[in-house]
Amino acid sequence: MRATNLMATRPRRAPHTANGSQLEGHFIVCGLDELGFRAAEELHRLGEVVVVINPQETNPYQGLVQAMGVQVIHASYREEEALRRAGILTARALIITGNDDVGNIHAALLAHEVQPRLRVVVRMFNPELGESIASLLHDCKVLSSSSIAAPAFVEAAVQEQFEQRLEVGGKVLVLRRARPDEPDVLLAVAATDTGGAVVIFPEGAGEALCLVDTGEVASAFHPRPSSRPRRRRWPAGLIATRDLLGTLADSRVRYVLAVVAALTVVSMLILHYAAGLSFLDAVYFTVTTITTIGYGDITLINSPLPARLYGIALELVGAGVIAMFFAVITDTLVGDRLRQALGGLHRDMEDHIVVCGLGNIGHRVAEQVHRMHIPVAAMEAVEAQKAVFSVRRAGVPVLIGDAREMTNLQKLEVGRARCLIACTDDDITNLEIALNARAINRDLKIVIHLHDPDLAVRVQNAIGLGVSRSAAGLAAPAFVSAALGHRVISTLPLGNRSLVVAHALVGADSDAVGQNVGWLLDGPYARVLALHRRPGQIWRPGSEVKLEAGDDLVLVSTRKGLDEVLRRTEARPTVSTPATA
C-alpha cells in the first residue's frame, strides 16, 4: 500500500533530451504498430525528435525504434498521465495510429482537452465519422491508411504497367514510364542507374518514371451533388424481364436454347418434306408439340408412316427438352439470388480480379475495383469479418475459406482471372497464396501486400511474383506530412522509398518573395510541378520565374526537400517591440 502511495505522488516528468533539458517541438506517436513505426522512422529521418507511446510491453518494433534513439513510454495513450509524460504541452504534433476507431477518437479528444492548440493526426477507417470529429477540434487531420494505400494496389492490378493516377490543378496525371522529352511529360520523377539504384529527378533523356498529363479533366473539379443520388426504382415487369434476360449469361441456358433451336429447325425440314406441311405450319406444329400444348388443329394422322414415327419421337424428346429448359431457367434465377445472398461466385466468371483477405486494405481494394465496373471476387477466412457483409452488399461475391488451399483458389476461378491481390494481415500467408495461385495460372498477374517495404522490394525483384506493396510504407508519408502541416495531395511509391506531392504557399514576408524558382530548389530533393497564381497557373515553371507572395506551389519532393521548401516559403514571424513612453 505504501509503495502504491509513493507511486501516486511521484511527480510527472515530461521527456528530456540527453543533456537533461525538456523537449519542445517534438512529435508524439501513439501506437507502435506497423504504421506507427513507419511514421516514427520517417520523422527520425527528417531529423525530428520523436516520443512513442506504446501500450504493449513487448512489441516487434520496439527494439527498432529504440535503436534509432526514440524514447518509448509504456502506457495507454488514452490516459492523460501518459500524454503528459510524453510532453504533450510542448509537442508540435500528435499522431495516433491505432487500429481502433473508437480508441483513436478517445485519444484525440483527450489530447484536445489537455492541449487545445495541438495539431492532431488521427488514423480512422470510417472517413465520415472522422471528418465529423475533426470539425470539432482546433487543428485535426483525419486520414485512412487503407484509403491512401488502396489506389496503389488497384492501379497495380488493373494497369498492364503500373500507372498511378492523381488529380492536380484540374488535370489528371499518371505516373508511368516514358521519355522525358515526350510532349505530355510534365516531370521526370525517377530512373534507375546502371547499378540498380533509384535516382530522383534524373536529368538525362533516357526512359524514366514520369508524371504525364492524360488530357483528362479531374473529376474533383466538377460540381458534386450534396447528397448521394437516389436509385430509381424500376417497374416490377421490367425487373422480371431484366432478370430473365440476365439468365442468358449462364452457359447452360445458352446450350439448352441451342438444342431447342436445332430441334425446331430439323423438325421444320422433316415435317415439310415428309408430311407436306408448309414451313410456317411445320414450325407451328413443332412448337405446340414440344411445349405439350397440342391444339389439335394440325395432326399427322393421315401422314406417311415416317412422319408419324417422327411425330412420336418429337413429343418424347420435346417434352424432355422443355422440362430441362425450364429447370435450367429456374435454377439460374434462384441460384443467382442465392449466390447474391450468400456471396457465391458466378460459374462463368472470367477475366476478373481476385482479392484474398478482406481486412482494411482488402475491403477498400474490392470496393474500388467494383466501382470501376471490373469483375471482382473475394475470399475471407472469417465470415464474421465486418467487411464481408459490406462487400457482399455492394454486389461483390465473397467466398469463405482459406485462400492458401488450392481447391479454394480454383473455386475463385484463378485459372481464368486477370489478377490476384493477396492482402491478408500476414506476410507468410500472402506469399503462400501468391505461390499457389502462380502454380495454377502461370500467366496470372499477382499483387502482394507485404508489411515490410524492404521485403516487398526484394520479393518483387528476386522471386518475380509480381508487384509487391507495403500499405504502411505507402501511408506513413501522408501521416508525417500532415503532422508537419503540409497539404499533401498524394504519395508516389518508388521501390523502398517514396515522394510526396504537396502544396506550399509563399508567405508575404517569407525569404522566397522576389527570388526565382531555381533559388527555392537549391538541392536535389524537390521540384515545382505547378505554380498557381491568379488568374491562372503555370505548369512546370522554369528556374528563372520570380516568386510572388501568395503563389501556391505544387511540389514533388522528398520529405526533407518539402521541409526545406516550406522553411523558405513560410512567412517570417513578426517581432513586436515594446512601446516607449
Buried (B, 14 or more C-beta within 10 A) or exposed (E): EEEEEEEEEEEEEBBEEEEEEEBEEBBBBBBBBBBBBBBBBBBBBBEBBBBBBBBEEEBEBBEBBEEEEBBBBBBBBBBEEBBBBBBBEBBBBBBBBBBBBEBBBBBBBBBBEBBEEBBBBBBBBEEEBBEEBBEEBEBBBBBBBBBBBBBBBBBBBBBEEBBBBBBBBEBBBBBBEBEBEEEEBBBBBBBBEEEEEBBBBBEEEEBBBBBBBBEEEBEEEEEEEEEEEEEEEEEEEEEEEEEEEEBEEBEBBBEBBEBBEEBBEEBBEBBBEBBEBEEEBBBBBBBBBBEEEEEEEBEBEEBEEEBBEBBEEBBEBBBEBBEBBEEBBEBBBEBBEEBBEEBBBBEEBEEBBBBBBBBBBBBBBBBBBBEEEBBBBBBBBEEEBEBBEBBBEEEBBBBBBBBBBEEBBEBBBBEEBBBBBBBBBBBEBBBBBBBBBBEBBEEBBBBBBBBBBEBBBBBBEEBEBBBBBBBBBBBBBBBBBBBBEBEBBBBBBBBBBBBBBBBBBBBEEBBBBEBBBEBBBEEEBBBBBBBBBEEEBBBBBEEEBEBBBEBBBBBBBBBBBBBBBBEBBBBEEEEEEEEEE
